[in-house]
């Protein structure tokens, strides 16, 4: 049994690594072929496969290169201002995204629960309004936050609300949970549990988790996009801000300079790796969740 | 009842967008600059009026002809309705031609390739059953395409789009900006194809066990007719339509994001929704020229697009169920 689990873990990890390598090669290929003024040709040779191999070996040895304009070294984790830590930025982005998703899930679960099981009209109304607001693009929400607050401080909390609501994230979770709770309400064991005076929440919990897991793939990309835009707009530290600071802004201001391809490759590889790990963990949890439900 | 009301509103929203995009064609002379027949703060004539202010007719700077400017003007005296109309028209056209067409065509084709006649056995079993080598090669081809699509699906879209934007911007520095934008949207459409391909693959996998497929095969219907008529046209058309609408709106939004990041269309003679948004963000309260009314029509436009997208999604979901 243990050997089976170990084999499964190793196989899963190898699959993640392989997919990350192929995906990062696609990005490397695009930059290498179409961009003749990048760091990749200069440092890793004229043959694309060998160049990618060289870059990958350097990357694995944690030699992630440096940023052209400021000459700052790119490192996995930075402890000072002399280097750029990719994971520092990534952790901030992930924490904002996680806060947003937890907020969306909590609001949706609580109010959908009251709306479905206790027929609460205010909850239903609130959810409907929130789901419509959720249809707004994150940029419009940024505008609204700025129109309401102007340039005053204290928008950090609203940023999390914006991530939770913007670009359909809330509505996706809400519609799935509404569907699941409505189906659950029709089940005989729920009627029996309610007649018995048992807590319905105990049974609804599973739907809450499944709601999150089934929407996971879509949510991860939405979180990344929303958080990157928010960070870019409000200059909040994270991947979006880093991309703006080290890639977009120099590229727009000094178009003749080299593209920060090493920085972009480091960010891409790390982000793809993290996303794949999150998706794999989700698949395992989902399998466990749904199987345990069937056993019951 | 709600279903009909939603359809009616959706039609009205579409009509509104079409009328808006037709404004520049019906009134092509509105591309000139105007001032207002009213005194400004220092006694001079106003060259800018916020939308919905009304009351003062716009006066053409060259011909001095008086006209009604429905949404006021921007700070340079250009008719805002005309600019928005041009922006809506070019954004819609670019999204459709560059992103939606390739998405629908390639997504459906790849979905059929990876879904139809898919071996439900492993390669080892295929070899043991002494399948023809052509069939084994075909199954390998299907598996490879499936894997490549999964990999593309695993990369966060914004990263890929961002790098394509930067690459297009640098490698085609002097090219037409609308063409560069079209290329970026084309890349977006291309990279979104796994979504549609996987949906069609799943649908085909479900349908292959259905009785009517066996019956159609028994009655001698060719594979081509089975795929294109029975599966794609009758069973997958709603999925394709739903996804196409989604990509259409998402492409418009992506153009907004690209412009918002500082790329996109910047030349004066072209207008897109993204260009208007990024230009008018300087008019937010707290900024030097801040006035919320100035940005209102543009934000309203994005709202219309999103409400339309949400409703069309809901309606098609209902219909699909």
Interface residues (C-beta under 8 A of the other chain):
Chain A: X19 X22 X23 X26 X27 X30 X31 X34 X35 X36 X37 X132 X135 X136 X137 X139 X140 X143 X146 X147 X150 X151 X152 X168 X171 X220 X221 X224 X225 X228 X229 X232 X233 X243 X244 X247 X248 X249 X251 X252 X255 X259 X264 X267 X268 X271 X272 X275 X276 X279
Chain B: X150 X151 X152 X154 X155 X156 X157 X158 X159 X160 X162 X163 X164 X166 X167 X168 X169 X170 X171 X173 X253 X256 X257 X260 X261 X262 X263 X277 X281 X284 X285 X286 X292 X295 X299 X302 X303 X306 X307 X309 X310
